[in-house]
Amino acid sequence: MSKSVLAVSSHVSHGYVGNRAMVFPLQYNGWDVDAINTTNYSNHPGYGSFAGKPTSSELVTDLFKGLKGIVDFNDTYDMVITGYTPNEEVLDIIYQQLLAVLNSDISRKKPQWIVDPVLGDNGRLYVSEKVIPIYKKILSSGFVTLITPNQFEFEILTETKITDWTSVRQAFRRAHELYKITNIVISSVLVDGQMFGVGYSAKAEEQHQIFSFPISQIHCHFNGCGDLFTALVANQFHENKYTLSPKVLGDVLVKLNLILERTYNEEIETKGVESVSEVKSLRIISSRDILLADHSEDIIDRVSYLK
């Protein structure tokens, strides 16, 4: 059975971030992927220099209109994934264009909208703060199925500082009050010096709604990690009939860790050093064997539920 997704995120000529980190993993898992690029850069700015520019709001509008002229979004796409957007004008255009589709003929099948609300990380915004209210508007629309923020982004969107498991619970409660999002995955949460991947599913019984896995940390910064994470989550979420579960999150965390480990090892081997603190380009292509393996049971015995 064919499956199709529209991916709206950044583009680079070299490296694997944004759509470059999402499209191949999705295609390798059997997805037909259409892409709208919100930037056209030579490479990730983390290299220290780059060329290119963000996609204008006018061009993004034209791309949506062009697609709508040849495909029916509701019939064509099983999912829409939105990621990095450089400014509030472009993000608002994306919101308005998707809202027009999702609001039309409520009796018809709709694509699942998965949002990676890219704002920043480690206490620092990557984008203008004017993007924040647009994301809040998107999450309040009633059309978003799943979101994949990191801890910093989730704190901003819920206006809740996360310091322990009590505040994690408070943040999820706040997210439910504000947005009524039924599926949330926080890619990384730091509690008591340990990193965790945390999931929330409103479909589960109350005592099983919030679940977490400890993450094996690699002390290195990887560009594009969040984008790859979102693609992996989206694929497994679909495979599990749009139900977020510990097996879905566990599978994603194992795959991501294996890809990061391979990337790290190839980097230090190539450079002939014992360690590196940053990797600018994920080894996604050479890790393609990992993408198709079933890791849903690998760490299921490590799941914890936040009651």
Beta strands, then each sheet from edge to edge (+ up, - down):
strand 1: 3-9
strand 2: 31-37
strand 3: 39-41
strand 4: 52-54
strand 5: 79-82
strand 6: 112-115
strand 7: 120-121
strand 8: 124-125
strand 9: 144-147
strand 10: 183-191
strand 11: 194-201
strand 12: 210-214
strand 13: 221-222
strand 14: 278-279
strand 15: 304-305
sheet 1: 2+ 1+ 5+ 6+ 9+ 10+ 11- 12+ 15-
sheet 2: 3+ 4-
sheet 3: 7+ 8-
sheet 4: 13+ 14+
end
